[in-house]
Amino acid sequence: AAGPAGTKAAPRPKITDQGLSDDDLHEEYAWAFVLHNLVPFADKLLGIAGAMDQRPLSIYDWPLRLPFIVWAAARPSSQMAVMVAHVVNVIFWAARMPAVWDYMCWVALTELTYIAAVFGCAKNQALMRGRFLPSVKALLITLYFSAAFWKLTTGFLDPKVSCAATLVAELSAALFGARVPASSSFARGLLASAPAQIVIIEFLVPSLLLAKHRSAVPVALAFHFLINLMPVTYAGGFSIAMCCRLVLFLPGSLRAAYDAPARPAARRACVPLAFSALLYIYAHRAAFDTAGLLFLGLGWAYLSRALFEEAPEITGSADVTLRRRAVIVGGIGYGFLAPILGLMAMASSTMYGNVRQFDGVGGNHLIVPTGLLQKWCRDSRSMLCSGFGGGMVRLERKGTSGSVFDELYFLADITHEQPPYARKMLDASNYTGRYFEFYAARNYFDRGKDHGATALHNEKAGDVAPTAPPLPPPSSIAMPAYELRRALRLARRRGEPFSVKYVPLSSSLPSAWAVEKPPKKNYVAYAWPSGICRGSCGADALVHLPRPPLLLLSLLHPYPT
């Protein structure tokens, strides 16, 4: 490009990796790891209503996990300190499975990759350049592709029922609201194209990362920043978790921001930083949280390197075996095969994908079947199929009582929590826009105070504050037989009296589940602790079966319908 006098514009400063030793890369990664892990602790200490998907904290996290995070912060160059913090994180994650957010599985897989990289590192091998960086980047790219892949369902691509339309309506309410008429052509077009918008950006992010394009990290930041602007579905936990790991694709960016915060590139990056901060403040109506503020700070560091400097190419002899295992076991096994087989639903990469996994006919994905184990084991009584059989059942509101069933199913509709303008947009286009927090109901089960302190039920103010009354509970909920057995176990463990009324379903489509009229003799009505059972109460009735296998209970939380 030519300057004012026809001279060539100054090129971007060239940064070589000669000044980045393997220890430097390790310290930088350790800083990002520590910052991410301190976010929920900071929110709790400050009493901030944080993201809906913040990593949960128990009374054990403070004395057993936090000290190791602080140790890693004090010794970022120590592989031992950082590895022990990773091991403790993985143990706490595994103990909560499957009541975790999907990104927590992504994080755990990156942490397991780091642990494997440290344990298998030879004396003459560079840990970061040779083992961890090549493997974890390939893993994250595969996981991003898996999240995009699970949006290719008939449900997600249909804007009338898609999560995409609901999310875009919410984002619109935060950004422009009533200034654009909800029934305008622009608003209608925005919702109609919502599935395509999300599919495109979700495939674009890993494609650019794979191609090592200089716009990859800025595009990834834009994707996660849009998520951060949602007043209800503020998945800031996912955004900050990935933001802290984008340093893996822009090595040296955090160190440069720390060592030379006033360098020309950093000053120029203050412009997008200021614009982003204003958008964030406006979208959340001046509400702040630690994840959002940290995201802005890290984003400034990344943009200064990605937009205004030449990022260094970190060279090294990649450990092909570790990279292959990370991609196959973590990326493909967790990201793709687990939902296909039916081993995972919630906590998998299918979030917001409108995936119908357990209908017994292969689901609604355009390319692959889902819930294969449930399909194969539907009518089997073998021990191997004990957690997968039974097909679908319908739990009736009339005849069911108990706090567990209310929390998990019948009171999980928070459509009324959406901003008024979002509801007007959806209604103007005749889209359903129903919003059920089934996922949050499980992850916050027995943690009602924490649940109420998230963006789902808090923080909203001004014109994004909800005004509609709650809708009546649904008359029935359909779910796999396994899910009802799981809920029965929870209800018995809570110790409160309860009753359930349910019936097995023979149809395979959700449109038929609500209207199917099975014979009255097929219904089961059961009360606890009396044990009184009426209807089809044979030995194989779900209320008489033992709990599902513990291994499956640690993996599978199905979505009800």
Salt bridges, closest charged atoms under 4 A:
ASP17 OD2 - ARG129 NH1 3.00
ASP24 OD1 - ARG255 NH2 3.72
GLU27 OE1 - ARG255 NH2 2.99
ASP61 OD2 - ARG65 NE 2.75
GLU202 OE1 - LYS151 NZ 3.34
ASP259 OD2 - ARG255 NH1 3.84
GLU309 OE2 - ARG263 NE 2.83
GLU309 OE1 - ARG305 NE 2.79
GLU310 OE1 - ARG214 NH1 3.40
GLU313 OE2 - LYS212 NZ 3.43
ASP319 OD2 - ARG131 NH1 2.45
ASP359 OD2 - ARG356 NE 2.72
GLU396 OE2 - ARG394 NE 2.69
ASP406 OD1 - ARG397 NH1 2.56
GLU407 OE2 - ARG494 NH1 2.73
ASP413 OD2 - ARG434 NH2 2.42
GLU417 OE2 - HIS416 NE2 3.99
GLU417 OE2 - HIS457 ND1 3.28
GLU417 OE1 - LYS460 NZ 3.64
ASP427 OD1 - ARG423 NH2 3.43
GLU437 OE1 - HIS451 NE2 2.85
GLU437 OE2 - HIS457 NE2 3.18
ASP446 OD1 - ARG494 NH2 2.52
ASP450 OD1 - LYS44 NZ 2.84
ASP450 OD2 - ARG447 NH1 3.05
GLU459 OE1 - HIS284 ND1 3.30
ASP463 OD1 - ARG285 NH2 2.88
GLU483 OE2 - ARG442 NH2 2.56
GLU483 OE1 - ARG486 NE 2.99
ASP540 OD2 - ARG381 NH2 3.17
